[in-house]
Amino acid sequence: MKRWETPRTVVQGFEANEYVAACWYIACDYGERGESDPISGLYHNAYSDGTGCGHANNQVIREVRDGVFTLREEDGFGEDYDMQMTRDTNWQGLSGTLTNVQLGDIIYWTTTASDGRIWYHKGTVESTSNVNRS
C-alpha cells in the first residue's frame, strides 16, 4: 500500500566552512627606483632575475587572523628574514604584525638579515590574484 506524504520545503541556513583571508603584495619604493634607503644606506633593487624588494610579489602581506596581518619576504634569495612593519614615516613602533591593512595603505618595514644588516623599506599595498583560504 502506498502512503501519501504532503510535500514540504526545508530551508537550510548558510554556514561558512572556510575563512578567506586577505593577501596583498607590496613593492619597496627604493627597490623600484634602484636606490639606497635613507637610514641604513643599503642598496635596494628590482633585479632582472625577479629577486629584490622592488618586485611587489616578493613581499606578501597576509591576514593571519581577523584584521591582523604579517609580512613575509618570498624573493628567492633563500634567507628567512626577520621583518617588522609600521605606519610611522620614521619607522618607529615596528612590530611583527599590523592591524586593519587595506589596499593602497603606505607601509614602512624593515628586513633584517642573519648578519645583522637592516634594510628600511617603504611601499604601497597592492592587489594580488592570490586568495588565502584557511
RODO-2510 file (C-alpha; in nm, 4 decimals, decimal comma):
residues 134
     n   res          X          Y          Z
     1     m     0,0000     0,0000     0,0000
     2     k     0,1337     0,3425    -0,0994
     3     r     0,1494     0,6136     0,1603
     4     w     0,0916     0,9781     0,0671
     5     e     0,3194     1,2489     0,2169
     6     t     0,2469     1,6166     0,1922
     7     p     0,5267     1,7995     0,0041
     8     r     0,7257     2,0407     0,2194
     9     t     1,0208     2,2746     0,1829
    10     v     1,3189     2,2533     0,4126
    11     v     1,5341     2,5677     0,4356
    12     q     1,8968     2,5222     0,5265
    13     g     2,0908     2,8240     0,6513
    14     f     2,4302     2,9026     0,5017
    15     e     2,7255     2,8055     0,7174
    16     a     3,0712     2,9084     0,6023
    17     n     3,3206     2,6237     0,6098
    18     e     3,6177     2,8355     0,5050
    19     y     3,7778     3,1585     0,6159
    20     v     3,9021     3,3715     0,3253
    21     a     4,1876     3,5918     0,4388
    22     a     4,3230     3,8999     0,2662
    23     c     4,6539     3,8680     0,0842
    24     w     4,8429     4,1519    -0,0841
    25     y     5,1759     4,2361    -0,2393
    26     i     5,3962     4,5341    -0,1581
    27     a     5,6965     4,6650    -0,3519
    28     c     5,9644     4,8785    -0,1950
    29     d     5,9743     5,2272    -0,3461
    30     y     6,3557     5,2364    -0,3112
    31     g     6,3895     4,8981    -0,4824
    32     e     6,1661     5,0001    -0,7719
    33     r     6,3918     5,3015    -0,8319
    34     g     6,7222     5,1198    -0,7595
    35     e     6,8130     5,3491    -0,4696
    36     s     6,9628     5,3187    -0,1235
    37     d     6,7306     5,3684     0,1729
    38     p     6,7658     5,6911     0,3744
    39     i     6,8559     5,5285     0,7073
    40     s     7,0974     5,2376     0,6523
    41     g     7,2236     5,3488     0,3118
    42     l     7,1897     4,9891     0,1866
    43     y     7,1083     4,9466    -0,1816
    44     h     6,7625     4,8229    -0,2923
    45     n     6,6721     4,6924    -0,6378
    46     a     6,4360     4,5001    -0,8630
    47     y     6,6829     4,2601    -1,0237
    48     s     6,6195     4,1164    -1,3694
    49     d     6,6089     3,7613    -1,2290
    50     g     6,2971     3,8525    -1,0264
    51     t     6,4711     3,8941    -0,6911
    52     g     6,4851     4,2107    -0,4853
    53     c     6,2439     4,4208    -0,2855
    54     g     6,1457     4,6275    -0,5907
    55     h     5,9271     4,3405    -0,7165
    56     a     5,5893     4,3560    -0,5404
    57     n     5,5292     3,9795    -0,5498
    58     n     5,8412     3,9235    -0,3352
    59     q     5,6795     4,0765    -0,0246
    60     v     5,3471     3,9244     0,0744
    61     i     5,1134     4,0667     0,3388
    62     r     4,8793     3,8002     0,4764
    63     e     4,5946     3,8152     0,7211
    64     v     4,6757     3,5653     0,9964
    65     r     4,3595     3,6229     1,1986
    66     d     4,0675     3,8629     1,1862
    67     g     4,2196     4,2003     1,0974
    68     v     4,5791     4,1083     1,1941
    69     f     4,8454     4,0965     0,9209
    70     t     5,2058     3,9793     0,8843
    71     l     5,4652     4,0465     0,6155
    72     r     5,6816     3,7763     0,4583
    73     e     5,9582     3,8111     0,2018
    74     e     5,9480     3,5458    -0,0695
    75     d     6,2153     3,6731    -0,3049
    76     g     6,4152     3,3615    -0,3820
    77     f     6,7370     3,4634    -0,2049
    78     g     6,6918     3,1635     0,0256
    79     e     6,7236     3,3533     0,3531
    80     d     6,4465     3,3744     0,6113
    81     y     6,4443     3,7446     0,7006
    82     d     6,3088     3,8997     1,0198
    83     m     6,0549     4,1595     0,9053
    84     q     5,8879     4,4311     1,1107
    85     m     5,6172     4,6785     0,9962
    86     t     5,4744     5,0153     1,0944
    87     r     5,2723     5,3038     0,9516
    88     d     5,5109     5,5566     1,1046
    89     t     5,7144     5,7551     0,8485
    90     n     6,0224     5,7312     1,0736
    91     w     5,9959     5,3514     1,1177
    92     q     5,9015     5,3948     1,4872
    93     g     5,6828     5,1354     1,6606
    94     l     5,7917     4,8444     1,4402
    95     s     5,6034     4,5203     1,5014
    96     g     5,5723     4,1746     1,3508
    97     t     5,2031     4,2430     1,2879
    98     l     4,9786     4,5298     1,1798
    99     t     4,6039     4,5592     1,2117
   100     n     4,3470     4,6593     0,9513
   101     v     4,5746     4,6750     0,6481
   102     q     4,3915     4,7951     0,3371
   103     l     4,4671     4,8154    -0,0323
   104     g     4,6520     5,1423    -0,1013
   105     d     4,7927     5,1796     0,2529
   106     i     5,1518     5,3035     0,2809
   107     i     5,3566     5,0667     0,4959
   108     y     5,7106     5,1110     0,6294
   109     w     5,9056     4,7957     0,7107
   110     t     6,2483     4,6628     0,7889
   111     t     6,4229     4,3490     0,6724
   112     t     6,6982     4,2149     0,8984
   113     a     6,9463     3,9664     0,7529
   114     s     7,1172     3,6958     0,9596
   115     d     7,4396     3,9026     0,9578
   116     g     7,2592     4,1973     1,1226
   117     r     7,2193     4,4242     0,8192
   118     i     6,8870     4,6113     0,8262
   119     w     6,7150     4,7481     0,5157
   120     y     6,4469     5,0159     0,5597
   121     h     6,1599     4,9907     0,3109
   122     k     5,8557     5,1966     0,2159
   123     g     5,5766     5,0882    -0,0175
   124     t     5,2084     5,0895    -0,1050
   125     v     4,9867     4,7820    -0,0556
   126     e     4,8962     4,6350    -0,3975
   127     s     4,6424     4,3850    -0,5202
   128     t     4,7199     4,0192    -0,5890
   129     s     4,5159     3,7474    -0,7540
   130     n     4,6036     3,5027    -0,4756
   131     v     4,3342     3,4069    -0,2280
   132     n     4,4447     3,2615     0,1038
   133     r     4,1860     3,0094     0,2218
   134     s     4,2166     2,8595     0,5655
***
